[in-house]
Amino acid sequence: MSPDTRSRRQLRLMLAPYLVGLVGLVLLPAAITLVLAFTEYDLLRAPAFVGWDNFTALVDDPVFRVSLTNSLVFALVAVPLRLLLALGLALLLHRRGPAVGSARTAAVLPTAVPEIAYGLLWLWLLNPLYGPINQVLRLGGENGLTVFGRTPPQWLTDPTDARAAIVLMSLFTIGETFVVLLAARRALPADVYEMAAIEDATGWDVFRRITLPLMAPVLGLLLIRDAIGSLQFSFVPAFVVTDGGPPPYATTYLSLFVYRNAFEYLRYGYAAAATLVMILLTVAAVVVQWRLIRRYRGFYQL
């Protein structure tokens, strides 16, 4: 057997587990979801073809519209905040210094906590009566009010405060984004910053004219990646902490909508149709990502 043939065989063997996982965990479930989206199926009877009825029902379903709006608002608010926070931490902690390693570990650690445990922890933190967050907000206030004379947020009972709580929970799971941005910042050429120091450039000018343009491709890709992931980020917090409420469906997102219709109401065909909507949103985000890559590639080739 020639060396080239042996090398190709080894590559195929190395790729085999990935291909099996890709087919079994991604492509096959996606094909089944596509088929079920056009059927009525409750796990008890055989699937019955209903055409576009599930999608028509989604358009007329007020809960679906609310969940879709909640998901889009969450993505528009949480994704930029997550990216800005991760970028700020990366710029702050990219240099070696006292306790920098501990600070980096603290930034990554919440991402390693199991999602259910993370949600239960926040269920305690956000408790309106004895939760630590509201206890801190009451410091300096009187009669249970904050120092500004206002009632502390009712994280679990007020719709607006509950949505803010889900966003707040997502801001502490930026470990992967932080690590990528930290590596990108440390990879920037040092001579560019030395030239800026010689010219007495201010910190803002260095950030605006050097750091941000050089890191823009990475930031763009992470922005699109988080926008895709935001459809899943909100599931465990909404399921464990707020249970999709407070009424009416204040924190019901597309992922929770799909879960309940599939596993609580046994409307698998209807849930599959909603899943297809999520897939289409993901595809749209990927198209935007592809266009961003082409734009930046053309920019750097000029």
N, C-alpha and C positions, 0 to 999 in steps of 0.2 A: 504494500500500500504506500503510495507516494505521500510526501509530507503535506502537500496541498489537500489531498483527499482526507488525510487524517485530521488536518486542521478544520476542514469543513464539517467533518463528522462530530468533532468535539464541540464546535459552535452550535450545531443542531441539538446535541444533547444538552448543552447549557441553556438553550432557548426553549427546550421542550416543556419544563415546568411552567414557564411564563405563558407559553401558548395554550397549555391546558387550562391554566387559570383564566386566561383571557376569554377562551371559548366557553368554559363552564360557568364563570362568574359574571361575565359581561355580555358577550354576544348572544349566548343562549337565553338568558333571562330577558334581554332586550327584545329578542324575537318573540318570546312567549308573551311579553307585555304588549307588543304590537298586535298580536293576534287577539288577545283577551280584550283589548280596548274596543273591539267591534262586536263583543259578545255580552250576553248577560250570564253571569256565572256566580254561584253562591257556595261553591265547594260541595254542595249536596247533590245537585243535579248536573247533568252534562251541559257544557257551554252551549248557549243558543245564540246564533248570529242575529244581531239587531242593527247592523249598519252603523250609521252616524248618530244613533239615538243617544248614546252616552255623551257625545260631545255637545249635542243639542241640550241635553239636560244640564251639562256643566255651565253653559251660557246662561241658563235660566236659574241656576242655583245661587242664591245670595250668599251662602256660606263659602262656596268656592270663590266668588268674587271678593269676599272679605279676606280670605286666606291668600289669594293672589296679590291683593293690595298690600296686605301685611308683609308678604315676602319681598315685594319690590321696595317698600319703604325701609324694611330692615336692611336690604342690600345697599340702598342709597345712603343710609346713615351709618351703619356699622362698618361697612367695607372701607370707606375713606378714613374713618377714625382709627380702625385697626392698622391701616397702612401708615398713617401719620405717627401713631404711637410707636410702632415698630421702627420706623425710620428715626425718630427722635432718640430712642434707646440705642440704636446702632451707632448713630453719630456721637452719642454721649459716652459709649462704652467701647469704642474701637481702639482706644489707646490703652496701653498697659498702665496700671496704677494700683494703689492700695484698694483692696476689696473689689476690684473690677471683676475678677473671676467669680466671686460670690454673687455679685449683682447680675452677671450674665446667667448664672445658674438659676437665680430667682426668677429671671424673665422667662426662662425656658420651662421651668418646673411645672407650672399649671397645665401645660400642654400634655405632659406625661401622666396626669391624673386621669383615671378612668372616668368616662363621661357621666355615668350614673352617680359615682361618688362625688364628682364635681358639682352635679346638680343638687344633691342632698346637702352638701356643704353650703351652697348659696341659699337653699331653702331656710337654713338656720340664720345665715347672715342677714337675709332680707326680712326676717320676721318683724312685723310692724311694732310689736309690743316689747320683746326683749332681745331682738336682733342687734348685734354689735354696731351695724351701720347706723341705725336710727338712734342708738344710745350715744354714739359719738356726735350725731347731728344735734342732739338735745343738750350737749354741753354748753353752758352759758345761758341757756334759756330758762324760762319759768313756766310752771304748770304744764309740763310736757311739750312745750313749744320749742322751736329752734331759737338760736340767738337773734334771728331776724323776726321773731314773733309769729312764725308760720308753723303750721302743723307739719311734722316730718312726712316724707313721702309714704304713701300707702302702697307699697310695692306689690302686694298680692291681691288687692281689692280694687284699686283704681285703674281703669284701662290705660291711661297715658303713662302712669307710673310703672305699670306692669311691662309695657313695651320698652320703656327706658331701662328696666331691670334686665330684660333679655339682651339689650345692646350692651349694658354694663358687663354682664357675664361674658360676652364674647370678646371684650377688650383684654381679658387676662389670658386668652388662649392664642397668643400671637407668637409662640415660641419658634415655629418653623419659619415664619416670615422674618422674625428678628434675626435668626441664624443666617438666612440667605442674605439679608441686607448687611449684616455685620461682615460676612465674607466679601460681599461686593465692595463695601467701603474700604476694607483692608487691602483689597486688590488694586485700588486706584494708584496711579503712579505718584511717587513722592516728589519727583522733580517739579511737577506742576504746582504743587503747594509751596515748594521752596521759591519758585519764581514769583508766586503771588506774595509771599512774605517779603521778598526783596522790594517789590513795588508797593509795600505798605497797604495792601488790600485789607479791607475790613472783613470781619467774620461773615457778615451778611453777603458781601460781594463774593467771597470765596464760595459760600454755599450756593448762591444764585447763579454764578457764572462758571463754576468748576464742578462742585460736588453734584448738584442736581442734574445738570446735563449729562454727566458721565454715568450717573446711576439711573437715568430716565428709562432705558430699555428694561432693566430689571424691575423697576417700579411699575412699569406698564404691564409686564407679564404677571407680577404678583397681584396687581389690581384685578386683572381679568380672572386669575385663579381664585382669588377670594370671592369675587362676584359669583363664580360657579359654585364654590363651596358654601356660600351663604344660604343656599337652598337646603343644606344639611346642617349648618351650624345651629340653627334655631330649633331643631327637633327635640333634642334631649332637654334643654332648658324649658321649653314650652310644655313638654310632656311631664317632667318631674316636678318643676317648680310651680308653674301656673295652671297646668292642666288645660291649656288652651283658652283660659279665661283671663280676667273676669268677664262675665257675660256683657255684651253678646260677642263672643269669639274674638276678644281683643288680642290674644296672642296665638290664634290658630293660624299656622303657616301651611304652605302647600304640603310639606313633608308630613305634618301632623294630620292634615286633611286626608292624605292618601292612606296613612296608617289606620286611622279610625274607620274609613270606609272599607278597607280590606279586612282588617283583623277584628274589628268590633261589630261592624254591620254586615260583614260577609258579602260586600258588593265588590267583588274582585274585578269585574269588567269595568265598573265605574271608576274604581281606583286606578286601574290600568290606563284609562283615558286621561285622568289627571296626571299620572306619571308621564305620559307622552307630552303633556304640556310642559312639565319640568324639563324633559329631554330637549324639547324645542327651544326653551329658554337657554339651556346649556349650549346647544348648537349655535345659537345666536351669539353667545358670549365667546365661543371659540372662533367664530368668523371675525368678530372684532379683534380678537387676539392675533389672528393671522394677518389682518390688515395692519395692525400696529407693528408686527414684526417686519412686514414688507416696507412700511414707511421708514422705520429706523434703519433698516438695511440699506435702503436707497439714500438716506441722509448721510450715513457714514461712508458711502461709496463716492460721494461728491468730492 
